[in-house]
Amino acid sequence: MSHEEQLDSAIELLDTAVRERDHDAYADAGRRLISVARQASPEVLDAAVVKLLPVLAEIHTSRGAGLAQLVGSMVGTTGSSAPAVVPVLVDRACEVMEHALAFAASYRELFAVEPSRDDETVVERYLAAAEARGVERPDRYAAAWEVGENWVQPVLLLCQRTDVRRGLPERERLRALVEQVEELFPDVAPWLLGLLRVLDDETLIIVHRESGQVFRATMTGVADNFQLHTLLAANLLGPRRGLFSRRGLLPGEPPTQAMIAAADGSGDLAPPGGISGQFNLVDANGTWIWNEGRPDEIPLVHNHRVVVLDPPPYHRTWNTARAYPHLTATMNVEPVAEPEATHWRTAIKPPQEPEGASAGVPAGEAAVPPGWTDDLSVQLPPGRTAADVVDLVLALVDGGASAEAVEAALTSELGLDAEDAALARDRVFGGLVRAATNNPANEPTPTKDPIAHESYHRALANPTLIHKYYPDLGQP
């Protein structure tokens, strides 16, 4: 039998099992489906998922959660069946989120407390109380609470595709629900909301304050201002290098090809050595545009979002160029001619002191956005020091340990929790990168970033460390 015939057979068995409520037959058909799908061509998978849609549209929430994820993976980032599949996935995801919200509201009414993910008895207690109170179909609400994230996840995956976002059905309903379930579905809802905020085919006005040049940038697939920052530098700064080289529109060293690829989705999310900032982004009112923010937060002026490019007040680096692994971004930048350029130059205000800045902030340290913190310290157990962390991390990395293995060792040997272990590992290499800039203003503070402070001074004392871990940044 061909793969197509095997998939058809498995789908028929799946459909029959659902209608007859035969759980064992359903599980067997599902295993067959997964096994054949792994071997089938994209064309065969596209045809198969369309045949699965009637089952997906009607199946019980609890039973169908795995099927929804399978369908999403079968369509993936390239499948041509997305226009047929997405409406069904979006409708079911919305229905599940509505039921999860109903579960939480009903639970509060029954018990006068919020349901907790840490309490394994939540569903059992709810079903018993809801049935006693005569709640209609409480199993639907309970299932949405238990497996709802699995129904939202395939929508998250597919919304990384530009064609899906452009043609997304029920966008307003989907976004409203995602905003409401951020705390109920913390592993997927905030990430999907970020994709729903992406501005596709959006035009920005870019003003380079120092030269007075004005540009029009049309962008798609830019999820945050880290990504925006890198893509602006890639399109504006020169000279360009490569087969199709041209001079940059503005003077300056452009990002490396690895940095650009990380930002536009054609390369790894985190290029070796991280990413360096070339500008300070400011809006038309003179307010700083923080890299941690999103393009849709940039205020409109005369129906356009305006970004002013100022010199960077300090050296900025970050590790990851884009937030979503399958998100691809494009940007096209062209100069704006007079007299329109004059209009935009006169529309911008001088840069303001960022909120939270004060005379007490040491040189080279940035003020942080409201709600953020610049404290990167880690609470170490008694008797342990930042030097112990740096010693352990570098020794493990030298031995070929993965990031996960390093963090596990920080937990088992130094007693850090998982979150602090990840931060500690990051700060060891953050200090090395800062040392590579050879700029005293980039010295991490011993109070708010002690681990990076320790590795920074080790690198200054032994520059071969920089070359060892970041050969593109330092020289032995």
N, C-alpha and C positions, 0 to 999 in steps of 0.2 A: 504493500500500500504506500502511496505517496504521502508526503507530509500533509498535504491538503486533505486527503481522504482520512488520514488519522485524526486530524483536528476536527473535521466534520463529525466523525464518529464520537469523539470525546464530547463535543458540544451537544450532540443529540442525547448522549447518556446523561450529561449534566442537566439538560432541560427536563428530561424525564424524572430524574431524581428530585429536582426542585418541586415539580408538580405533584409527585407522589410523596414528598416529604420523607424520602429515604436517605437518612444521613450517611449511612455507610456507602451507598452507591454514589452519593454526591462527592464524598471524600475520594473515592476511587477514580471517578471521572476527573476530578480536579488534578489529581496526581498525573493522570495520563496527559491532560491538557498542558500542564507545566513541562513535562518531559518532552513532548513533541515540539512545543513552542520554542524551546531552547535550540532546536536544530533547524527550524523552518526559516525560509527566506523572508525578508521584509514584505514582499508582495503577498506571500501566503498569509503572513500574520495580519496584514491590513484587511484581507478578506475575512479572516477568522473573527477579528474583533467585531466587525459589523454584524456577524451572525450571533455574537454573544450579547448584543445590546438588549434584545427582548428579555433575556434572563436577568441581565444587570438591572433593568428598569423595574422589575417586579420582585426580585428576591428579597427576603427578610434581611433587615439591617445586620443582624448578628452573623447570619450565614454568608452574606455577600461581601463582607469587608475584605476578605482575601481576594475574592474575584475582582473587586474594584481595583485593587493594587496590581493584580495581574494584567488587567486590561490596560491600565495606565502604562505599565512597563512594556507591553506589547506594542503600543503606539509609540511610546518613547519620544525622542527629540527629533525624529525624522519621518515617522509614519505618515502616510498620506490620508489615513482614515480619520485623522483628528477632527475634521469638520462634522463627521457623523457621531463621533464618540463624545466630544466635549460637552454638548448639550445634555446628554444623559448623565455624565459624571457630575456636572455642575448642579443639575436639578437634584440628584440624590444627595450630593454633599450639602446643599442648602437644606433639604428636608432633614437630614441627620443633625445638622447644627440647630435647627428649630426644635427638634425633639430633645437634644441635649440641654438646651436652655429651659425647655419645659420640665425636664427632669430636675434641674437645679432649683427651679421655682417651686415645683411640687414638693421637693425634699425640704426646702426651707419652711414651707407651709406646714408640713407634717411634723417636723422636728425642731423648728425654730433655730436651726444652725445651717451653715453651709456644708454641702457634701465634701468630703476630703478624699483625695486620691490615696492617701496613706492608710485609710481605714478600709480593710478588706471586707468588712461586713456591710458597707454602704448599700450595695445593690440588694442583698438579701433582706436587710431591714426595710428598705424602701418598698420592695415588692410586697412584703407581708402587710405593711401599713397601708399601702395604696389600694390593695385588693380589699382590705377591710373597710376602707373609706369609699369604695366604689369608683376609683379612678379608672377611666376607660383606657384599655390597652396599655397598662403601665409597662409591659414588656418592651414596647417600642422605645419608650423614653429611657429605660434602663440599658437597652442595647446601644442606643446612641451615646450614652455616657461611657459605656465600656469600650466601644470600638469606633467611635466617631472619627477619631484622628485618622484611622485607616481609610476612611471615605474621602477625607479632605486631602490626604497626601497625593493621590494621583492628579488632582487639580493643581496642586502646587508644582508638581513635576512638569505638567504640560504648559502651565502659564509661563515657564521660562522660554517658551517658543514665541517669537514675535508674531507669527501668523495667528496663534491662538489668542494672544492678548488683543490683537486688532479686531478679531471677530468674536470676542468672548460674549456669550449670551448671559442675560440676567446679571449684568455686572453690578448694578446698584443693589440688588437683593443680596448677591454674594458678598459684596464689600460690607454692607450693613451687618450681616451675620458674622463675618469674620471678625469685625471690630468687637462684637459682643462676646465672642467665645475665646478671646485671647488668653484669659486666665483658665478657662475650661480645657482648652487644647493648646497648651503652651509650646509644644514641640513643632506644631505646624502653622497655627493661625497667624502669629506675628510674621512669619516668613511669607505666607501667602499675601498678607496685607501689604508687605513691602513690594511684591510684584504688582499688585493692583494699583499701587501708587506710581509705578514707572510711567514716565511721560514719553510715549512713542510718537515719532514724527513731530517732536516739539522744537520750536525755534527759540533760540536765545540770542540776545544782543550782548556782545562781548566788547567791553571798552578797556583798552590798555591805557591806563592813566598817564604813565610816563611819556609815551610817544603821541598820545591822542588818537591812535588808530582805533577804528571801530570795525567789528566783524559780525557777521550773522552765522550762527552755528545751528545746524539742524541735526538733532540727535534722536536715537532710538535705542532702547535697551539699557539705559543708564539708571542704576538702582540707587546709588548714593553719591555723595560729593567726593569721596575718595576716587571713585571711578571717573567722575566728571573732571576732577583736577588733572588726572593723568592723561585723559583723552584730549583735553584742551591743550596741554603742553605738547602732546604728540602732533597735533594738527597746526600749532602756531609757531613752535620754536624751530630754529635751524642752526647750522645747516643740516639738511637731511643726508643720510647715507644710504647706499644701496643701488640696485639696478635702475630703479625709476626715481632717482634722487632729484630733489629740487631745493632751492633755498627756502628757508623758513620765512614766514610772514613777520616774525619778531626775532630779534637776536636772542641767543641763549642756547644752551645745550639741551637737546631734546631727550626724552626718556629713551632708555635702551629698547631694543626690539623685544627683549623678554618682558620688560615692564609694559610695553604697549600690548603685547599679546595677552598678558595677564588681565589687562583692563578691557580689551575688546572681546575676550572669550575664546580666542584662538590658541591660547597657551595655558600653562599652569596658573592656578589662582595666586600662588605666592612664588614669585621668581626668586632665584638665589640672590641674596643681598638685600632683598626688600625693594621698596619703591621710595624715591626721593621726591619731595615737593619742590616746585619751581616758582609758585606764586603765593600770594595771599589773596583769597577770593573774598570780595566785598560786594554787597548789593548796592542798588542805586541810592539808598538812603545812607550809605556809609557804614552799615552794620556788617560785621564779619559773617561770612558764610562758612560755618564749621564743616570740616570734612566728614564729621560724624552724622551730619544731616542729610537731607534728600533734596533733589532738584525741585520737587513740587512745593517745597517750603520757601523757595526764592520768591520774593514778592513781585507782583505784576506792576509794570509801569507802562501806561499807554498800551495795555494788552500784550505786553511782552515781558518776560523775565529777563532782568539785566544783571550781568555779572561783570564786575570791575576787577581788573587784574592789577594788583599792587605788588611791590617787591616783598618777598618773604621776610618777616621780622626775625625769624630764627630758622635753623635747619630742621625741616620736618622729614621724618621717615615713617613708613608703615609697612607691614608685612604682606597683607593680602590686598589685591587690586580690585576684586569684585566679590560680591556677597553670595552669588549663586553660580554653581559650577557649570550649568548648561546655558546660562544667559549670554547671548551675544549682543554686542553693542556696535553701533555705527555712528560716525559723526562726520559731517561735511561742513567746512568752514570757508567762507568767502568774505573778502573785504566789502565794507559798506561805503558807497560813494557819497560825495557831497551833493546836496546840502543835508541829506539825512544824517550823515555822520556828525555834523555840527549839532543837530537836534539832540542826539543821544549824549554828546559830550556835555551839553548844557543841562541835561536832565539828571546828572549824577551829583551827589554831594561828597564833600571831603570824608575821608575815613574817620570813624569814631573809635574812641578807646573801647576795647571789648568789655562787655559786662563781666564784672568779677576781677578786672585788672586792678592792681594797686601798686604803689611805689615800693611795697615790701616784696614784690615778686622778683626773685633774682633774675639777672640777665640770662636770656636764653630759655626761660621757662614761660610757657604760654598760660594765659588765663584759660579757664575751661568753661564750656557751655553750662547754663543752668541745668541742674539735675545730674551733671557728670562730676567725677572726682579725679584729681590728679594724683591721688595716693595709690602708689603701686607697691606698697610694702606688703610683706607676707608675715603673718604671725608664726614665728618659729618656736618649737618647744624649748624649754629651759636647757641651757647648755649648748644649743645649736646656734651657729652664726651664718651670715651671708656667705662667708668663705667656705663653709661646709657645703652649701648648696652649689656654689660654683665648682668646687672640687668634684663633687659627685656627678654633676651634669656633664662636665667636659670629659671626665674619665669614661663615662658610659658612651658618650657620642664617639669618642676615639675608638671605643671597642665595637662600634657598629650598631649600637642600640637604636631602635626606632624611637620616635617621639613618645609613643604610647608606653614603651618599656621604660624610658627615662622618667615619665610621670609616675608610673607604677612604683619605681624604686624610690622616688621622693616620698611617696606615701608610705611604703613599707619600712624604709630605712631611716627617714627623718620625721615621720609622723605627720606629714601634711595631708590635708584632705584633697580630694580630686581637683577642686577649683583652684586652690592655692598651688598645687603641684604644677598645673598648666601655666599659671601666671609666673611661678618661679623659673620654670624652664625658659619661658619667653623672655624674662628680664635678663637672664644670663647672656643671651645673644643680643638683646637690645643694647646692653652695655658695650659689647664688642662693636656693633654697628656705629654707635655714637663715637667711640674712640676712633673709628676709621675716618670720620669727618675731619679730624685734626683741628677741631674748633673748640676752644675751652668753654664757649657758651653752651655747648651741648653736654657738659658734665652732668650726669644724674645726681640728684641730691641724696645725701646719705640717710636722710630722715624719711623721705617719701618714696625713694626708689633705691633702697640699700643694696639689693642684689645686683642691679645694673651698675651701681656705683662701684661695687667690688670688681666686677668683670671689666668695667671701663678702665680702672687703674691697673689691672693686670695687663690689659692690652697696651696701655701706654708704656708700661715697664718692659713688656715683651711683645713688640709689634708683629712678631711671627704668628702670634695667635690670630690676628686679623687676617693675615694672608692664608692661614691654615683653613679657616672656616668661611672666609669671604674673599677668595682670591681676586675678584674683580674690584674690591674696595681698597685693599691694602697691599703694601709691598713688604717683602721680608727685609 
